Amino acid sequence: MQTSFTAEQLRDPDTAVSNTVLRTCVHCGFCTATCPTFVLLGDELDSPRGRIYLIKDMLEAGRPATEDVVRHIDRCLSCLSCMTTCPSGVNYMHLVDHARAYIERTYRRPPAERFLRRVLGVVLPRPRLLRALLSAARPARPLAGLIPGDSMLAQRLRAMLRLAPATVPAASPTERPGVHRAQGTRKARVALLAGCAQQVVDPAINEATIRLLTRLGVEVVVPQGAGCCGGLNHHMGQHDPAMALARANIDAWSREAAGEGLDAVIINASGCGTTVKDYGFLFRSEPDAWREKAEKVAALALDITEFLTRFGYAPARPAPDLTVAYHAACSLQHGQQITGEPKALLKRAGFRVVEPKEPHLCCGSAGTYNLLQPTISHRLRARKLENLKATQPDLVAAGNIGCITQLAGDSLPVVHTVELLDWMAGGPRPAGIPG
């Protein structure tokens, strides 16, 4: 694709990167076939190729984002299926992230939407605030169906209440900074990203991760100062808050690496993993000291299934007679290109593993997408559940808390992959698993 940025525009490092990405695109359109929003809506502007044209025109003109551009960029899930499909290697992720930050700077959203995005950006990365908000929302859950109207505000309010858990788990000891000693001889030392929303909504995931790793002889540290990866803010275009959160993590993990050392930074929420592995790029224009620290941290980051595969996971109890439908989170299969490891581990643990059709299509969670674009999100959820049920499984396994929350509430139990692996290695039976 030809571009016409001025020399002055190309002095901006973000524009220079976007220019390189745009020039990689050859207009082939392969991406349209695997884009969830294009598959649903059939609008070229709701495909990666269409959005690339919109972003190119917006950036080249240097004008504020228009309502039309914002609508189509907002509808993008950032599922990155287009990057898996693209034969030319177009880094759509970096392009659309730049577009979102540009929109945040140049476009004034309606007051209600500005307020909602501000609240999400402040509350979701902070576990105490999120727990308080979810606890307050719990009594109002039954009222979701009584909210009148088809306005976007009404749809979003209904979506938020329906996604609020019926019960908010108590805070887990794993939230607190500390060291979880390896059982027996220490074979490795890792830091665990405790995260933000996951530790509030489903603390059992971190608990299972720590139990499994320590049982395998891995010391797990939850460092002081580490928290949200910054991905939720980053994908809403909130650049400065995202960088502040990333900086705190880089500092915390760098201290641990310089002290007793780290063999890996373990991440069990694949959306966070995609972000942390991109820290080197996010800090590319920062002073050398920060850029180098960010690159080292990104190189240490591993999804829990990557680490267990390399470390030699093995079950310790007889295989259950259960069929598991594996749901491939977009951030895992497209963002990190991890496809075989989770399924291989589940099979090694003794489960019958099946996959639904259209595994490349997003379930509609996508960070805050199910709150900001509830109609499209609901259609994608229904499509995904239909495909999962067609495999006739006993339960569903996934590697991302967003997907687990999105798919929950139906007749199928949905659990994190690591909970099943921990169970088969001697841990407790995950809640909700059929007997």
N, C-alpha and C positions, 0 to 999 in steps of 0.2 A: 504494500500500500504506500503510495506517495504521500508525503506530508509537506507542509509549507510553513513551519515554524520559523520565526525570525531568529537571528543570532542572539538578540536580547532575551527572547523567550527561552532559548536553549541554555542560557546561563543558570536558569533555575534547575537544580538537580532533579526534582520530581518530573518536570516537563521533559528533561533530557531522557530520563528512563522511559517515560510514556512514548516519546518519539521513537525510541528503539523498538518498543513493543509494537507500536502501530505499524512500523515498517516491516515487521515480521509477518503480518497477516497478508494472505494471498487471496482473500475473498472466497475461498472454496466452499464455505457453507456446511462443511461436515459437522460443525458444532451445533447446528440447528436441530439435528436429529436427536441429540442427547440432552438438549436444554429443557429442563422441566417446564419453565414458563412458556416456551414456544410450543412444546407438545400440548400444553393445556389451552393456550390462548390463540395460537396460530398467527400471531402478529410478529412480523419481521423485527420490529423495534423491541420486542420482548425476547429476542434471541441474542446470543453473544455478538454475532456479526452486526446486527442492527445497533446494539449498544456501542460497539466500537466506533461506528460511524457517528453516532451522537456525541460520544466523548471527544472524538477527533475534531469535529466542527466546533464544539464548545471551547476546547483548549486552544485551538488555533486562533479563533476569533478573540480569545481573551475576555469574553463577555461574561456577565453573571449567568448562572444556570437558569434556564427557563422552567416553567411548571411542567412542560411536556417532557423535557429531558429528565427532570427529577422523578417524574412518575415512572418512567421506564427503568431508570437506574435503581430506584427503590424496589422495584419488583424483582430485581436480580437477587437470587438466594446466596450468591457466592458459594455455590456447591462445587464449582470448579470441574464439573463433568466435561465442560468444553475443553479444558486443558488436557484431560486424558485423551479426548478424541482428536484434538488438533494435530495434523501431520506436520505443521510448520513450527511447533514449539512456542506458540504465542503465550506469553505470560499474562493471561487475562487478570489474574489475581492482583498483580501490582498495578495494572492499568485501572481497574475498577476501584481499588482502594484509593488511588490518587484522585479519581473522579469524585468519590464520596467526600474526601477532605476538601476538594475544591467547592463542591456544592455547599458544604457546611459553612465555608467562608463567604460565599457570594449569594446564597439564596436565603430569603427570609420565609420560613414556613409559617403556616397559620399558628396563632397563639397556643391552641390546645395541643397541637403536634409538637411544637417546641417544648412545651411543658412536659409532655410524656417522654420525649427523648432525653430531656434533662434528668427526669426522675430515674429512668432506666439506667442512664449512664452513671448516676450517683449511687443508686441502691444496689443494683445487681453485683458490682464488684466487691461489695462490703457485706460479709456474712451477717453481722449483727443487725444491720439495717434491714437486710433482706428477710431475716428470720422474724423481725418485728412486723414488717409489712405483710408477710404471709400469714402470720398469726392473726393480724387484724382483719385480713381478707377472708379468713376461713368461715366466720359466721355468715358472710354474705354470699358464699358459693351457691346456695339454693336459689338465690335471687337472679342468677345470671339470665335465665330464660324470660324473666319479667322485664328486662331492659328493652324499651320499645325502640322502633325505628331501624332503618337500614343505613344510617349514616356511618361513615368510617369510625367516628368516635364511639357510637353504640356497639359496632362490631368489635372494636378493640376492648371495650369494657367487658363485653361478654367473654371474649377470649381470655382476658386476664383472670377473671373469676373462675372460669372452667379449668384453667391450668393450675390454679392454686391448689395445693394438696389438701386432702380431707383432714389430714393430721400433719403437723410440723414436728419432725423428729427432734428430740432433745439434742443439744450440742454434744458432739463426740469428743472424747479426750484426744483424738487424732488431730483436732483443729489446733491444739496448743503446740507451740514450738517445742521440740524436744528430740531425743534420740531413742530409737527403738532398737535394742541390741539384737544381734544375730544369735540364733540358737546354735550352740556348738561353735566350731571354729569359724571365724569371720572370713568369708570368701570374697566379699565385695562390700563397698560402701556407696550408697546412693542418696541423693536428695529426692524427696517426693514433693511435687507441686500439689499442695493441699487444695488450691483453687478457691473458688468463691461460691457460686450457686450450687455446685455439686455437693459440697460438704454440708450445706443446709438442707437441700431437698432429699439427698440420699447418702448420708454419712457411711452407710454400710459398704460403699464402694472403696473408700479409702481404708476402712478397717480391714476389708478382705485383702487389699493390696499389701498392707503392712504385715498382716498375719502370714500371707503366702511367702513374701520375700524373706522375712526373718526366719521362717521355717526352713528356707533353702540356704540359710547361712549368709544372708545379706543384711547388713546394718542399714537402717533407714533413718535419715534425719529430716525433720521438718524444720527448716531454718527460721530463725527470728527475722521478721521483715519481709518474707516472701508472701505473696498472695495472688490476686487475680493476674492472669497473664496479660491483660490489656486488650484481648481480642474483641470483647463486646463493644468497648468504646471505639476501637480502631475501625470496626466494620460499620459503625454509625458515622464515621468521618470525624470523630472527636479525637483529633491527633494528639494534642497536648496531654489530656488525661491518660490516653493509652501509653504514651511514652513515659509518663511518670510511674505508672504501674510496672511497665517493663523494666525501668531503671531500678526499681526497688528489688525486683527478682534477680536481676543481674548482679547487683551488689551483694545480696544475701547468698546466692550460690557461689559467687566468686570468693567470698570469705571462706566458705566451707571448702572449696577446692584448694585454696591457698593454705588452709589449716591442716586438717587430717586427710584431705584429698577426697575426690569424688570419682567414681567410675562411670557414673551416669546421672542425669536428671530424669527421673521417671515421671511420666505423665499418663494418667489413666482417663483423661477426657480428650478425645482426639481433636476437638476444635481448638483446645488450648495447645495441643502438640503442634498443629500447623502453624500457629502464631509464634510459639517459642522457637521453632526451627527456622523461622524467618527473622529472628532478632538481628542477625548480622546485616540483612538488607535494611531493616528499619533504622539501624544506627549507622548506616553507610556514610552519612554526612556529618556525623558527630565527631568530636575530637578523637584523635587516634586511640587514646587510652580507653574511651568508652566503646569505640568500634571494635577494638581487639577483644575487650571483655565480652561484648555481645556475641562476637563470632565464636569464642571459646564455649560460651554457654550453649549457643545453638548447636555446636558440634557434640555436646554432651547429651542433648535431649533425645530420649528414646520413648516411644510408646511402650506401655507395659508388655504388650505381646511381642514386640521386638526384643525386649530384654529377656523375657522368659524363653524365647526361642533360642537365643544365643547362650543362655545360661543352662539350658538342658532341663526344662520342666518335665516332671514325671508324676503321674497319679499315685496315690497311696491306698486307694480303696477300690472295691469292685465297681465295674462300670454300671451305671443306672440304665434302666430300660426306657430311655427318653429320647425323643427326636427334637433336635434344636434347629429352628430356622435362624440362620445367621443373617442379620441385617447389617450390611456394610455402610457404616456412616460415611457421608461424603468427604468429611475432613480427613478420614483415614484412607479411603481408597483413592480419592482424587487429590486431596491436599498433601498427603504424605506418601502416596503410592504404596500403601501397605494393604495387600489383598489376601495373600495366602497364609500368613502367619496365624491370624486368629482362628481360621477354620482348621488348620493343621493341629493347633493346640487343643481345640475342642474335641477333635477326633482322637487325639492321643489320650485325652481324659476319659474317653469311652462313650461319648455321645454320638448318636447318628446325626449327621449334619446335613441339612438341606438348604437350598437357596431359592428365594422367590424369583420369578421373572422380573425383568426390568430392574435388576439390582443397582444399576447406575443412576436411577432417578431418586431424587431427594424425597425424604419423608415430610418435608415442609417445616421442620423445626428451625434450623439455620440461625442459631443464636437468638436474636430478638425478632426474627422474621414472623414467627407465629403470633406475636403480639402486634406487630406493625402492619402485617399483610394477612389478616386472619382468614379472608375468604379463599385466597389461593392456597394458603397453608392447609386449610381444612380439606380442600379437594385433593391435595397431594397426600395428606394423611389417609384419607379414605382409600385412595388408589393403592398406597403401600400396604395397608392392612388387608385389603382384598387379595393382593398378591401373596402376602405372608400366609394367610389362612388357607390359600389354595394348596400349600405344601403339607397341610394337615399336621402341624407340629404340636408338641406338648408345650413348648415355650419358645420365646424369642431371645436371642442374645445379641447385644450391641455394645460398641465400645465408646459411646458418647452419651453423656447425661442428657443433652438436648434431645436426642433421638428417643431415649428411654422415656423421658417425660412426655414427649409428643405422642408416642405410640401407646402409652399406658391408658388404663381406663376402659379397655375393651375386654373381650373374653380371654385374650392371650396374656399370660404372664410375660413381662419383659424385664430382663435382668442384665447386668453388666457381665461381659465375658469373664472378667477376673473373678467374679463371685462364684461362677461355676468351676473355674480352675482351682480356686481355693477350697471349695467343697470337696472336690475329688482328691485334693492333696491333704485332706484331714481337717478342713475347716467345717463350720456349721452349714447346714442346709439353708440356702437363700430363702428369704421370705417369699411366699407366693408360689413356690414350686410345687406342682402336684405330687401327691404321695405315690 
